[in-house]
Amino acid sequence: MADDGSGQSENVWPMPKFYFEVKWDSSVVKFQKVSGLDVENEPIEYRSGDSPSFSKVSMPGMLKYSRVTMEKGVFTKDNKMWDWFNEIKMNVIKRKPITISLLDEAGAPTMLWTLANAFPAKISGTDLNAEGNEVAVEKIEIQHEGLTIANG
């Protein structure tokens, strides 16, 4: 008798990564690609003066967060990224919370990445090519002060 898979656990398969949403301030913005959800611990190396071994000891140091890069298609009358970037003045930055949600088949969040005190660090317009047939894509790099990860 063949196994129909009904006795299999629901969490055997990893989640697909193509169904996600980005909550930007209070609205949902559609992005094609999100990358850079990284956090790194910068180790501190030291050696005690009376240590009998001639090697360093490492311990955890400060956390370092990568810039989060988001790419989306260019749409008519959609200037949210550029408007936010233009709000940056000398020492005046409008920081916004950003939540990236990986969604299941029903559209419910299963994994959440929340960026604290986020602001745009770099924005790139699309490249133009008269011989191409690709979609126009713009890119924004987000600097932030913390990344929290939660299961939905």
C-alpha positions in Angstrom: 0.0 0.0 0.0 1.4 3.4 -1.0 1.9 6.1 1.6 -0.3 9.2 0.9 1.7 11.5 3.2 -1.1 12.1 5.6 0.9 10.9 8.6 3.8 13.2 7.7 4.5 16.2 10.0 3.7 19.7 8.6 7.2 21.1 9.4 9.2 18.5 7.3 9.6 20.9 4.4 11.3 24.3 4.5 9.3 27.4 3.7 9.5 28.7 0.1 11.0 32.2 0.0 9.0 33.8 -2.8 5.9 34.8 -0.9 6.6 37.7 1.4 5.5 41.3 2.2 7.3 44.4 3.5 5.5 46.7 6.0 7.0 50.1 5.6 5.8 52.5 8.3 2.1 51.8 8.2 1.7 50.6 4.6 2.6 47.5 2.7 5.1 48.0 -0.2 5.6 45.3 -2.8 9.2 44.4 -3.4 10.7 41.9 -5.8 13.7 41.1 -3.7 15.0 41.6 -0.1 18.5 40.7 0.9 20.9 41.5 3.7 19.0 40.2 6.8 22.3 39.6 8.5 23.7 40.1 12.0 27.3 39.5 12.9 29.1 39.4 16.2 32.4 41.1 16.1 34.7 39.1 18.3 37.1 40.7 20.8 40.5 39.0 21.0 42.8 39.5 24.0 45.6 37.8 25.8 46.1 38.1 29.6 49.6 39.2 30.5 50.1 36.3 32.9 48.7 33.6 30.5 51.0 30.6 30.1 49.7 30.0 26.6 50.9 32.0 23.6 47.5 32.4 22.0 44.7 34.8 22.2 41.3 34.2 23.8 38.1 35.3 21.9 34.9 36.5 23.4 31.7 38.0 21.9 31.8 41.7 21.1 29.4 44.2 19.6 26.7 43.3 17.1 27.0 44.5 13.5 24.0 44.7 11.3 24.2 44.6 7.5 22.3 47.0 5.3 19.1 45.6 4.0 18.7 45.9 0.2 15.3 45.9 -1.3 14.4 46.0 -5.0 11.1 46.7 -6.7 9.7 47.5 -10.1 9.2 51.1 -11.1 5.6 52.1 -11.2 3.9 55.3 -12.4 3.3 57.8 -9.5 5.0 55.6 -6.9 7.7 57.7 -5.3 7.6 56.3 -1.7 11.3 55.4 -1.7 12.5 58.7 -3.2 10.2 60.8 -0.9 11.6 59.1 2.2 15.2 59.6 0.9 14.5 63.3 0.2 13.3 63.8 3.8 16.9 63.3 5.0 18.4 66.7 6.0 21.5 67.5 8.0 21.2 65.5 11.3 17.4 65.1 10.7 16.4 61.6 9.7 12.9 60.3 9.7 13.4 56.7 11.0 10.7 54.2 10.3 10.0 50.6 11.5 10.2 48.0 8.8 8.8 44.5 9.1 9.5 41.8 6.5 7.2 38.8 6.7 7.6 35.4 5.1 4.1 34.2 4.4 2.5 30.8 4.2 0.1 29.6 1.6 -2.9 31.3 3.3 -1.0 34.6 3.5 -0.3 34.5 7.2 3.1 35.5 8.5 5.3 32.6 9.5 8.6 34.4 10.1 9.1 38.1 10.9 12.2 40.3 10.6 11.8 43.7 12.2 14.3 46.5 11.5 14.6 49.0 14.3 15.1 52.7 13.6 15.5 52.2 9.8 16.4 54.9 7.4 17.5 55.0 3.7 21.3 55.0 3.2 21.4 54.6 -0.5 18.9 54.6 -3.4 19.5 53.6 -7.0 17.3 54.2 -10.0 17.0 51.7 -12.8 19.5 51.4 -15.6 18.2 52.2 -19.0 18.9 50.2 -22.2 17.1 50.8 -25.5 18.0 47.3 -26.7 16.7 45.5 -23.6 13.2 44.2 -22.7 13.6 44.0 -18.9 11.4 45.6 -16.3 12.6 48.9 -14.7 13.8 48.1 -11.2 14.9 50.5 -8.5 16.8 49.6 -5.3 17.1 51.0 -1.8 19.6 50.2 0.9 18.3 50.5 4.5 20.5 51.2 7.4 19.1 50.1 10.8 20.0 49.8 14.5 18.6 46.4 15.2 17.2 43.2 13.7 14.7 41.0 15.6 13.5 37.7 14.3 10.3 36.1 15.4 8.1 33.2 14.3 4.6 34.2 13.3 
